[in-house]
């Protein structure tokens, strides 16, 4: 597989950053809703998220991204609850041990 590096124009870069921030906002909203004791399905949470009060910049996010953010948050929450409330973190940073000098 060949890697391709993309250099977007400033306007496209701003749109991508805005979508990423909106995705994060929806993900965090979903986690907070689930932590408050909600037993709604991912589909119902998507519906509720579309109807809830949210900042205007979050409303700019395409619909399929909202669905993905809610679904990913639901999956992460279920995995955390299955792991006694601890999220499963698989990243390179967690494998690095830091020592104090």
Sine and cosine of phi, psi and omega as CSV:
sin_phi,cos_phi,sin_psi,cos_psi,sin_omega,cos_omega
0.00,0.00,0.73,-0.68,-0.01,-1.00
-0.99,-0.14,0.72,-0.69,0.04,-1.00
-1.00,0.08,0.58,-0.82,0.01,-1.00
-0.78,-0.63,0.83,-0.55,0.00,-1.00
-1.00,-0.05,0.72,-0.69,-0.06,-1.00
-0.93,-0.38,0.70,-0.71,0.06,-1.00
-0.87,-0.49,1.00,-0.01,-0.04,-1.00
-0.96,0.29,0.39,-0.92,0.09,-1.00
-0.94,0.34,0.21,-0.98,-0.08,-1.00
-0.87,0.50,-0.64,0.77,-0.03,-1.00
-0.91,0.42,-0.71,0.70,0.02,-1.00
-0.91,0.41,-0.61,0.79,0.05,-1.00
-0.88,0.48,-0.66,0.75,0.03,-1.00
-0.91,0.42,-0.65,0.76,0.02,-1.00
-0.89,0.45,-0.70,0.71,0.01,-1.00
-0.88,0.47,-0.67,0.75,0.02,-1.00
-0.90,0.43,-0.65,0.76,0.01,-1.00
-0.90,0.43,-0.68,0.73,0.03,-1.00
-0.90,0.43,-0.65,0.76,0.01,-1.00
-0.90,0.45,-0.68,0.73,0.03,-1.00
-0.91,0.41,-0.62,0.78,0.03,-1.00
-0.92,0.40,-0.66,0.76,0.05,-1.00
-0.85,0.52,-0.72,0.69,0.01,-1.00
-0.88,0.47,-0.66,0.75,0.00,-1.00
-0.87,0.49,-0.72,0.69,-0.02,-1.00
-0.92,0.40,-0.66,0.75,0.05,-1.00
-0.85,0.52,-0.76,0.65,-0.01,-1.00
-0.91,0.42,-0.61,0.79,0.04,-1.00
-0.88,0.47,-0.68,0.73,0.00,-1.00
-0.90,0.43,-0.71,0.70,0.03,-1.00
-0.87,0.49,-0.70,0.71,0.00,-1.00
-0.89,0.46,-0.64,0.77,0.02,-1.00
-0.91,0.42,-0.67,0.74,0.02,-1.00
-0.92,0.38,-0.63,0.78,0.01,-1.00
-0.92,0.40,-0.44,0.90,0.00,-1.00
-0.97,0.23,-0.01,1.00,0.08,-1.00
0.96,-0.27,0.11,0.99,0.00,-1.00
-0.92,0.40,0.68,-0.73,0.02,-1.00
-0.92,-0.39,0.40,0.92,-0.02,-1.00
-0.95,0.31,0.46,-0.89,0.08,-1.00
-0.97,0.23,0.19,-0.98,0.02,-1.00
-0.87,0.50,-0.64,0.77,0.02,-1.00
-0.88,0.48,-0.72,0.70,0.00,-1.00
-0.92,0.39,-0.58,0.82,0.05,-1.00
-0.92,0.40,-0.61,0.79,0.07,-1.00
-0.88,0.48,-0.70,0.71,0.01,-1.00
-0.88,0.47,-0.72,0.70,0.00,-1.00
-0.90,0.44,-0.62,0.78,0.00,-1.00
-0.91,0.41,-0.63,0.78,0.03,-1.00
-0.89,0.45,-0.52,0.85,-0.07,-1.00
-1.00,-0.05,-0.23,0.97,-0.07,-1.00
-0.98,0.22,0.28,-0.96,0.08,-1.00
-0.97,0.23,0.84,-0.55,0.04,-1.00
-0.60,-0.80,0.35,-0.94,0.00,-1.00
-0.86,0.52,0.45,-0.89,-0.02,-1.00
-0.86,0.50,-0.60,0.80,-0.03,-1.00
-0.92,0.38,-0.37,0.93,0.06,-1.00
-0.97,0.24,-0.52,0.85,0.02,-1.00
-0.92,0.40,-0.29,0.96,0.00,-1.00
-0.97,0.26,-0.24,0.97,-0.06,-1.00
-0.93,0.36,0.73,-0.69,0.06,-1.00
-0.86,0.51,0.51,-0.86,-0.09,-1.00
-0.85,0.52,-0.64,0.77,-0.03,-1.00
-0.92,0.38,-0.46,0.89,0.05,-1.00
-0.94,0.33,-0.60,0.80,0.07,-1.00
-0.88,0.47,-0.69,0.72,0.01,-1.00
-0.87,0.48,-0.69,0.72,-0.01,-1.00
-0.91,0.41,-0.65,0.76,-0.01,-1.00
-0.90,0.44,-0.70,0.72,0.01,-1.00
-0.91,0.41,-0.71,0.70,-0.01,-1.00
-0.89,0.46,-0.67,0.74,0.01,-1.00
-0.91,0.41,-0.64,0.77,0.03,-1.00
-0.91,0.41,-0.65,0.76,0.03,-1.00
-0.89,0.46,-0.70,0.72,0.03,-1.00
-0.89,0.47,-0.70,0.71,-0.01,-1.00
-0.89,0.45,-0.65,0.76,0.00,-1.00
-0.91,0.41,-0.68,0.73,0.02,-1.00
-0.89,0.45,-0.66,0.75,0.03,-1.00
-0.91,0.42,-0.63,0.77,0.01,-1.00
-0.91,0.42,-0.66,0.75,0.01,-1.00
-0.93,0.38,-0.56,0.83,0.04,-1.00
-0.94,0.34,-0.38,0.93,-0.01,-1.00
-0.97,-0.23,0.57,0.82,0.02,-1.00
0.86,0.51,0.62,0.78,0.09,-1.00
1.00,0.09,0.00,1.00,0.00,-1.00
-0.98,-0.20,0.78,-0.62,0.03,-1.00
-0.93,0.36,0.55,-0.83,0.09,-1.00
-1.00,0.08,0.88,-0.47,-0.02,-1.00
-0.92,-0.38,0.89,-0.46,0.05,-1.00
-0.87,-0.50,0.99,-0.13,0.02,-1.00
-0.53,-0.85,0.33,-0.95,0.02,-1.00
-0.93,0.38,-0.55,0.83,-0.03,-1.00
-0.90,0.43,-0.59,0.81,-0.03,-1.00
-0.94,0.33,-0.34,0.94,0.00,-1.00
-0.99,0.12,-0.26,0.96,-0.03,-1.00
-1.00,0.06,0.76,-0.65,0.06,-1.00
-0.99,-0.13,0.71,-0.71,-0.01,-1.00
-0.96,-0.27,0.74,-0.67,0.05,-1.00
-0.91,-0.42,0.59,-0.80,0.03,-1.00
-1.00,0.07,0.67,-0.74,-0.02,-1.00
-0.99,-0.17,0.00,0.00,0.00,0.00
